[in-house]
Amino acid sequence: MVTGSTELPGPVGAGVYNVYTGGPAGSIVPTAAQLGLEPPRFCAACGRRMIVQVRPDGWWAKCSRHGTVDSKDLELR
């Protein structure tokens, strides 16, 4: 979880992998993700598929290696 930090947490921060496709960082981001309609599905640090739960007020995503991140902590609702 993010508390008082300006850096994004490992699962959705800058990394080697695209958080929406699981491909290399810098690859094309799907249109729905560009519009903010799609939560991240892959960990940016390791490329593993994350467990994602979408709620009416946001989402949370959990990487088995790098922990959990919640959209309310990122203010991405």
N, CA, C and O atoms as a MOPAC input file, in Angstrom:
PM7 MOZYME 1SCF
protein

 N      0.82900 1    -1.18600 1     0.00000 1
 C      0.00000 1     0.00000 1     0.00000 1
 C      0.87600 1     1.25300 1     0.00000 1
 O      2.01400 1     1.23300 1     0.46900 1
 N      0.34100 1     2.30700 1    -0.51700 1
 C      1.08300 1     3.54800 1    -0.63100 1
 C      0.69100 1     4.46800 1     0.51900 1
 O     -0.49300 1     4.69200 1     0.77000 1
 N      1.69200 1     4.99800 1     1.21400 1
 C      1.41000 1     5.95100 1     2.27900 1
 C      2.43000 1     7.06700 1     2.22900 1
 O      3.59400 1     6.86100 1     2.57100 1
 N      2.00800 1     8.24900 1     1.80500 1
 C      2.87300 1     9.41500 1     1.80300 1
 C      4.02800 1     9.36500 1     0.83200 1
 O      4.99600 1    10.10500 1     1.00500 1
 N      3.96800 1     8.53300 1    -0.17000 1
 C      5.04900 1     8.41200 1    -1.13500 1
 C      4.57100 1     8.88900 1    -2.49700 1
 O      3.40000 1     8.73300 1    -2.84400 1
 N      5.49400 1     9.48000 1    -3.27500 1
 C      5.13200 1     9.92200 1    -4.61400 1
 C      5.41200 1     8.84100 1    -5.64800 1
 O      4.98500 1     8.97000 1    -6.79500 1
 N      6.12000 1     7.77600 1    -5.27300 1
 C      6.41400 1     6.68200 1    -6.19200 1
 C      5.27900 1     5.66700 1    -6.18400 1
 O      4.66600 1     5.41200 1    -5.14700 1
 N      5.00500 1     5.09200 1    -7.35400 1
 C      4.00000 1     4.04300 1    -7.43900 1
 C      4.58000 1     2.75400 1    -6.87800 1
 O      5.77700 1     2.50300 1    -7.02000 1
 N      3.74800 1     1.93000 1    -6.24200 1
 C      4.23400 1     0.66500 1    -5.70800 1
 C      4.67100 1    -0.28500 1    -6.81900 1
 O      4.24900 1    -0.13700 1    -7.96600 1
 N      5.51200 1    -1.25400 1    -6.48300 1
 C      6.08300 1    -2.19600 1    -7.43800 1
 C      5.11800 1    -2.81000 1    -8.43500 1
 O      5.41900 1    -2.84300 1    -9.62800 1
 N      3.95300 1    -3.30300 1    -7.98300 1
 C      3.05800 1    -3.96100 1    -8.93400 1
 C      2.55100 1    -3.07000 1   -10.07300 1
 O      2.22800 1    -3.58600 1   -11.14300 1
 N      2.47300 1    -1.76500 1    -9.87700 1
 C      1.96600 1    -0.88200 1   -10.94100 1
 C      2.93000 1     0.23800 1   -11.28700 1
 O      2.62500 1     1.06400 1   -12.14700 1
 N      4.07800 1     0.28600 1   -10.64500 1
 C      5.05800 1     1.34000 1   -10.90300 1
 C      5.83700 1     1.08800 1   -12.18400 1
 O      5.54200 1     0.15800 1   -12.93600 1
 N      6.82800 1     1.92300 1   -12.41800 1
 C      7.68400 1     1.74400 1   -13.59700 1
 C      8.43300 1     0.43300 1   -13.45800 1
 O      9.04100 1     0.15900 1   -12.42400 1
 N      8.38600 1    -0.35600 1   -14.48000 1
 C      9.04100 1    -1.65600 1   -14.42900 1
 C      9.39900 1    -2.14600 1   -15.81000 1
 O      9.40600 1    -1.38600 1   -16.77800 1
 N      9.69300 1    -3.41900 1   -15.88300 1
 C     10.11900 1    -4.04000 1   -17.12600 1
 C      8.91500 1    -4.45400 1   -17.97800 1
 O      9.03900 1    -4.62300 1   -19.19100 1
 N      7.74900 1    -4.61700 1   -17.34100 1
 C      6.57400 1    -5.14600 1   -18.02900 1
 C      5.42900 1    -4.13700 1   -18.07500 1
 O      5.28400 1    -3.29900 1   -17.18500 1
 N      4.62000 1    -4.23500 1   -19.13200 1
 C      3.41600 1    -3.42200 1   -19.27900 1
 C      2.35100 1    -4.00600 1   -18.35600 1
 O      2.07300 1    -5.20300 1   -18.42300 1
 N      1.75200 1    -3.18800 1   -17.50000 1
 C      0.79800 1    -3.68300 1   -16.50700 1
 C     -0.54600 1    -4.08800 1   -17.11100 1
 O     -1.34300 1    -4.74000 1   -16.43500 1
 N     -0.81500 1    -3.72500 1   -18.34800 1
 C     -2.08700 1    -4.06500 1   -18.98800 1
 C     -1.99200 1    -5.26600 1   -19.92100 1
 O     -2.97800 1    -5.97800 1   -20.10800 1
 N     -0.82100 1    -5.50100 1   -20.51000 1
 C     -0.68400 1    -6.58800 1   -21.48200 1
 C      0.28900 1    -7.67400 1   -21.04600 1
 O      0.22500 1    -8.79100 1   -21.55900 1
 N      1.18100 1    -7.37700 1   -20.12100 1
 C      2.20000 1    -8.32900 1   -19.70000 1
 C      3.39700 1    -8.36000 1   -20.63100 1
 O      4.36300 1    -9.08200 1   -20.38500 1
 N      3.33600 1    -7.57400 1   -21.70500 1
 C      4.44800 1    -7.49300 1   -22.65000 1
 C      5.53300 1    -6.57300 1   -22.12600 1
 O      5.44500 1    -6.09200 1   -20.99600 1
 N      6.54700 1    -6.32300 1   -22.92500 1
 C      7.62900 1    -5.42300 1   -22.50800 1
 C      7.11000 1    -4.00900 1   -22.23200 1
 O      6.17200 1    -3.55000 1   -22.88300 1
 N      7.71700 1    -3.33300 1   -21.27700 1
 C      7.34100 1    -1.94900 1   -20.97200 1
 C      7.51500 1    -1.11900 1   -22.23300 1
 O      8.45800 1    -1.32600 1   -22.99600 1
 N      6.60600 1    -0.18500 1   -22.44500 1
 C      6.66400 1     0.66100 1   -23.62700 1
 C      5.82700 1     0.13200 1   -24.77200 1
 O      5.68700 1     0.80600 1   -25.79300 1
 N      5.26000 1    -1.07600 1   -24.62400 1
 C      4.40000 1    -1.60000 1   -25.68300 1
 C      3.07000 1    -0.85100 1   -25.66700 1
 O      2.77700 1    -0.10900 1   -24.73000 1
 N      2.28800 1    -1.04700 1   -26.69100 1
 C      1.03000 1    -0.31300 1   -26.86100 1
 C      0.07400 1    -0.61300 1   -25.70800 1
 O     -0.11700 1    -1.76600 1   -25.32100 1
 N     -0.51800 1     0.44900 1   -25.17000 1
 C     -1.48600 1     0.32900 1   -24.08400 1
 C     -2.87800 1     0.27200 1   -24.71100 1
 O     -3.20300 1     1.11700 1   -25.54400 1
 N     -3.71300 1    -0.70800 1   -24.33000 1
 C     -5.06100 1    -0.80100 1   -24.88700 1
 C     -5.86400 1     0.47900 1   -24.65800 1
 O     -5.64700 1     1.18800 1   -23.67500 1
 N     -6.78500 1     0.76800 1   -25.56300 1
 C     -7.58300 1     1.99100 1   -25.49700 1
 C     -8.35300 1     2.09800 1   -24.18800 1
 O     -8.39500 1     3.17400 1   -23.59200 1
 N     -8.96400 1     1.01000 1   -23.72700 1
 C     -9.72400 1     1.04200 1   -22.47200 1
 C     -8.83300 1     1.44000 1   -21.30200 1
 O     -9.27200 1     2.16300 1   -20.40700 1
 N     -7.59800 1     0.97900 1   -21.30300 1
 C     -6.65600 1     1.33900 1   -20.23900 1
 C     -6.27000 1     2.80600 1   -20.34300 1
 O     -6.13400 1     3.48100 1   -19.32200 1
 N     -6.09100 1     3.31100 1   -21.56100 1
 C     -5.76900 1     4.72700 1   -21.74900 1
 C     -6.88400 1     5.61200 1   -21.21900 1
 O     -6.62400 1     6.70500 1   -20.71600 1
 N     -8.12300 1     5.15000 1   -21.32600 1
 C     -9.27400 1     5.91700 1   -20.84800 1
 C     -9.51400 1     5.74100 1   -19.35100 1
 O    -10.41300 1     6.36700 1   -18.79000 1
 N     -8.71900 1     4.89500 1   -18.70500 1
 C     -8.87000 1     4.66700 1   -17.27100 1
 C     -9.96900 1     3.68700 1   -16.92900 1
 O    -10.42500 1     3.64600 1   -15.78700 1
 N    -10.40600 1     2.89100 1   -17.90300 1
 C    -11.50600 1     1.95200 1   -17.68300 1
 C    -11.03700 1     0.54700 1   -17.32900 1
 O    -11.85600 1    -0.31400 1   -17.00300 1
 N     -9.75600 1     0.30900 1   -17.38700 1
 C     -9.20400 1    -1.02600 1   -17.17400 1
 C     -8.16300 1    -0.99300 1   -16.05600 1
 O     -7.23800 1    -0.18300 1   -16.10900 1
 N     -8.29300 1    -1.85800 1   -15.04300 1
 C     -7.26600 1    -1.92100 1   -14.00100 1
 C     -6.03200 1    -2.65900 1   -14.52000 1
 O     -6.12200 1    -3.37600 1   -15.51700 1
 N     -4.89300 1    -2.49800 1   -13.86900 1
 C     -3.70200 1    -3.25200 1   -14.27300 1
 C     -3.92600 1    -4.74100 1   -14.03300 1
 O     -4.55500 1    -5.12500 1   -13.04700 1
 N     -3.42300 1    -5.56600 1   -14.91700 1
 C     -3.60900 1    -7.02300 1   -14.80900 1
 C     -2.30300 1    -7.77400 1   -14.57900 1
 O     -2.31900 1    -8.92000 1   -14.13100 1
 N     -1.17300 1    -7.13800 1   -14.88200 1
 C      0.13200 1    -7.78600 1   -14.75100 1
 C      1.04300 1    -6.92600 1   -13.88200 1
 O      0.95000 1    -5.69900 1   -13.90400 1
 N      1.92400 1    -7.57000 1   -13.11700 1
 C      2.86700 1    -6.85500 1   -12.26100 1
 C      3.95700 1    -6.21700 1   -13.12800 1
 O      4.54400 1    -6.88300 1   -13.98000 1
 N      4.22100 1    -4.94200 1   -12.91000 1
 C      5.25000 1    -4.23000 1   -13.67800 1
 C      6.64900 1    -4.72500 1   -13.32800 1
 O      7.55400 1    -4.65800 1   -14.16000 1
 N      6.83500 1    -5.21900 1   -12.11500 1
 C      8.15900 1    -5.64700 1   -11.66800 1
 C      8.54100 1    -7.03800 1   -12.17200 1
 O      9.68800 1    -7.26300 1   -12.56100 1
 N      7.58000 1    -7.97800 1   -12.16800 1
 C      7.92700 1    -9.35900 1   -12.51600 1
 C      7.13200 1    -9.93100 1   -13.68800 1
 O      7.47900 1   -10.99700 1   -14.19700 1
 N      6.08100 1    -9.25500 1   -14.12400 1
 C      5.29000 1    -9.71600 1   -15.25800 1
 C      4.26700 1   -10.78500 1   -14.93000 1
 O      3.57000 1   -11.26700 1   -15.82300 1
 N      4.16200 1   -11.16800 1   -13.65200 1
 C      3.17800 1   -12.18300 1   -13.26600 1
 C      1.76800 1   -11.60900 1   -13.36200 1
 O      1.55300 1   -10.41500 1   -13.15300 1
 N      0.81800 1   -12.47600 1   -13.68100 1
 C     -0.58900 1   -12.08600 1   -13.68900 1
 C     -1.01100 1   -11.84700 1   -12.24500 1
 O     -0.71500 1   -12.65200 1   -11.36200 1
 N     -1.70500 1   -10.73600 1   -12.01100 1
 C     -2.13300 1   -10.39800 1   -10.65600 1
 C     -3.58500 1   -10.80800 1   -10.43900 1
 O     -4.35700 1   -10.95200 1   -11.38700 1
 N     -3.93700 1   -10.99300 1    -9.17100 1
 C     -5.32900 1   -11.18600 1    -8.78400 1
 C     -5.93000 1    -9.78900 1    -8.72200 1
 O     -5.41900 1    -8.92600 1    -8.00800 1
 N     -7.01000 1    -9.55800 1    -9.46300 1
 C     -7.60800 1    -8.22400 1    -9.53700 1
 C     -9.07200 1    -8.30800 1    -9.14400 1
 O     -9.79800 1    -9.18300 1    -9.61800 1
 N     -9.50300 1    -7.40600 1    -8.28400 1
 C    -10.90800 1    -7.30100 1    -7.90000 1
 C    -11.39200 1    -5.90700 1    -8.25300 1
 O    -10.84200 1    -4.91400 1    -7.77700 1
 N    -12.42600 1    -5.83100 1    -9.09100 1
 C    -13.00300 1    -4.54700 1    -9.47800 1
 C    -14.22900 1    -4.30700 1    -8.61000 1
 O    -15.09000 1    -5.17700 1    -8.47600 1
 N    -14.29900 1    -3.11200 1    -8.01900 1
 C    -15.42000 1    -2.70700 1    -7.16700 1
 C    -16.12800 1    -1.53400 1    -7.83000 1
 O    -15.58600 1    -0.93400 1    -8.75800 1
 N    -17.32200 1    -1.19900 1    -7.37300 1
 C    -17.99900 1    -0.01900 1    -7.92900 1
 C    -17.20100 1     1.27200 1    -7.71700 1
 O    -17.31400 1     2.20900 1    -8.50700 1
 N    -16.40100 1     1.32000 1    -6.66200 1
 C    -15.65300 1     2.55200 1    -6.35900 1
 C    -14.16400 1     2.45600 1    -6.69000 1
 O    -13.39900 1     3.33700 1    -6.29700 1
 N    -13.73300 1     1.41800 1    -7.39800 1
 C    -12.31300 1     1.29800 1    -7.74300 1
 C    -11.90100 1    -0.14400 1    -7.95700 1
 O    -12.69400 1    -0.95900 1    -8.42800 1
 N    -10.65000 1    -0.46500 1    -7.60800 1
 C    -10.11500 1    -1.80800 1    -7.78500 1
 C     -8.95000 1    -2.03000 1    -6.83700 1
 O     -8.40200 1    -1.07800 1    -6.28000 1
 N     -8.57300 1    -3.29000 1    -6.65300 1
 C     -7.31600 1    -3.64000 1    -5.99900 1
 C     -6.67800 1    -4.75800 1    -6.80600 1
 O     -7.36800 1    -5.54300 1    -7.45700 1
 N     -5.36000 1    -4.81900 1    -6.75700 1
 C     -4.60900 1    -5.84200 1    -7.48400 1
 C     -3.51200 1    -6.38000 1    -6.57300 1
 O     -2.87600 1    -5.62900 1    -5.83400 1
 N     -3.30000 1    -7.69800 1    -6.63900 1
 C     -2.31500 1    -8.33000 1    -5.76500 1
 C     -1.36200 1    -9.19700 1    -6.57600 1
 O     -1.78100 1   -10.09500 1    -7.30700 1
 N     -0.06700 1    -8.91100 1    -6.43200 1
 C      0.98800 1    -9.74200 1    -7.01000 1
 C      1.47000 1   -10.68000 1    -5.90200 1
 O      1.66400 1   -10.25100 1    -4.76500 1
 N      1.65800 1   -11.93800 1    -6.22800 1
 C      2.09100 1   -12.90600 1    -5.21600 1
 C      3.48400 1   -12.60200 1    -4.68200 1
 O      3.84000 1   -13.06400 1    -3.59800 1
 N      4.27400 1   -11.83900 1    -5.41900 1
 C      5.63800 1   -11.51200 1    -5.00100 1
 C      5.80300 1   -10.07900 1    -4.49100 1
 O      6.66200 1    -9.82300 1    -3.64700 1
 N      4.99600 1    -9.14500 1    -4.99100 1
 C      5.22400 1    -7.72900 1    -4.69300 1
 C      4.10400 1    -7.04500 1    -3.92100 1
 O      4.16000 1    -5.83300 1    -3.71100 1
 N      3.09700 1    -7.78300 1    -3.49700 1
 C      2.08300 1    -7.22100 1    -2.62400 1
 C      0.85400 1    -6.67500 1    -3.33000 1
 O      0.60500 1    -6.93900 1    -4.50600 1
 N      0.08900 1    -5.89500 1    -2.55400 1
 C     -1.20800 1    -5.39700 1    -2.99300 1
 C     -1.17800 1    -3.89600 1    -3.18800 1
 O     -0.49600 1    -3.17200 1    -2.46300 1
 N     -1.92500 1    -3.44100 1    -4.17600 1
 C     -2.10100 1    -2.01200 1    -4.41200 1
 C     -3.59500 1    -1.77300 1    -4.63200 1
 O     -4.27900 1    -2.58200 1    -5.25700 1
 N     -4.08300 1    -0.65800 1    -4.11300 1
 C     -5.49600 1    -0.30600 1    -4.21500 1
 C     -5.62800 1     1.02300 1    -4.94100 1
 O     -4.82700 1     1.93300 1    -4.72800 1
 N     -6.63700 1     1.13700 1    -5.80000 1
 C     -6.81900 1     2.37500 1    -6.56500 1
 C     -7.09000 1     3.56800 1    -5.65600 1
 O     -6.74400 1     4.69700 1    -6.00500 1
 N     -7.70300 1     3.33800 1    -4.49600 1
 C     -7.96000 1     4.46700 1    -3.59200 1
 C     -6.65600 1     5.04700 1    -3.05200 1
 O     -6.57800 1     6.24100 1    -2.76300 1
 N     -5.63100 1     4.19900 1    -2.91500 1
 C     -4.32700 1     4.68900 1    -2.46900 1
 C     -3.62700 1     5.49400 1    -3.55600 1
 O     -2.81100 1     6.36800 1    -3.26400 1
 N     -3.95300 1     5.19300 1    -4.82100 1
 C     -3.34700 1     5.89400 1    -5.95100 1
 C     -4.19400 1     7.06800 1    -6.42000 1
 O     -3.76900 1     7.84200 1    -7.27800 1
 N     -5.39000 1     7.20200 1    -5.86000 1
 C     -6.35700 1     8.23000 1    -6.26700 1
 C     -6.67000 1     8.12700 1    -7.75000 1
 O     -6.67700 1     9.12700 1    -8.46800 1
 N     -6.93100 1     6.88900 1    -8.20600 1
 C     -7.25000 1     6.63700 1    -9.61100 1
 C     -8.70800 1     6.24400 1    -9.80000 1
 O     -9.04300 1     5.60200 1   -10.79500 1
 N     -9.56200 1     6.60600 1    -8.89200 1
 C    -10.96800 1     6.24000 1    -9.01800 1
 C    -11.64700 1     7.09600 1   -10.03200 1
 O    -12.84300 1     6.93400 1   -10.27500 1

